[in-house]
Amino acid sequence: MDLKLNPATKKAFLDIDSVDGFTDVIHLFNKFMESSGPLTMKDFAELMGKEGHEALKFAQNKGEINTKGELVGLLGLSIVPTNHELTMAGRKFYTWCAADSLIFPAILGEDAVIHSKDPMTGESIEIRVKNDRLLDISPKEAMISWVDEINEDDIRCSMCNRVHFFTTAATAANWHENNKDARIFKVEDYYASGISTNG
């Protein structure tokens, strides 16, 4: 099945232009992926074509900075280990949330293998995608959570930390008991909907 990103998803994940005035998002991600390690704020500012303070503000709001003040993550794509491992372009990355791991291969045009863990049981989930096509899900009945309310100034805490993969509907339901504002989907349905955030 093909992935077609709907407008709400593009806004949540990609449309930084309307907020901060930065345009070439795909170029920015590709350059970040090409880097062999963390980016200094000086290099990040040069990459963006912005002043240092503008790049720092953007990194603080929509990126991830290590203790040395270097950029190690950008809009959900990171080189710092998380629960969601994403192998693409011959390299291992990590994503802030389950949805990120599905969306980055599509927007970057890369084949990928996703390894994640059910937050309730620690059991493994593996998903294979070919660019914007979902190839395989193991286990087949895997589920994903989603939250609609997103604070654009703190995407990670308001949304990413609550968007997970689950091995079964039962474990997803157990998590949902304490997260009633979230929604639960089968991974294949979520993917087919265009990573729907609004319906």
C-alpha angles and dihedrals in degrees: 000000000000126000116228113180114225122217095259092054092048089053094047096047110018116016099094091137093079092052107036107011098246114135119177098069098160092050089050093052093046092052091048090051092049093055114102093221143336118347121231114233088246091057091043091052091050090048091053094041090233138121116271095251091051092051091047092051091050092048092050093051102036106013141057123250127195127218090272091058093252126138111251100159138032128195093329101324112106145168090212114095117257134161090277117068117192121191113194138139088021093297137098117240134165132222132214093232144009094259091054091059090056097044103046096064089052098048093042096042094236134139111235149179118217124203119186140154132233104248091216100050108012090235117149129254123193124192128180122201132181106210101294097351126094108225108172142357123196116222093029092215094057116145136203132208126221136187123203101203110083126180102208090203091057108024094158098058098033096048119354097060089058101045108093143158118239128196095222142012088250095060090043089053091051090054091044091059089076096033105053094158091062127086128223126216138173105255093238092051092047091050094046091052091062094256088298117210098173113040 
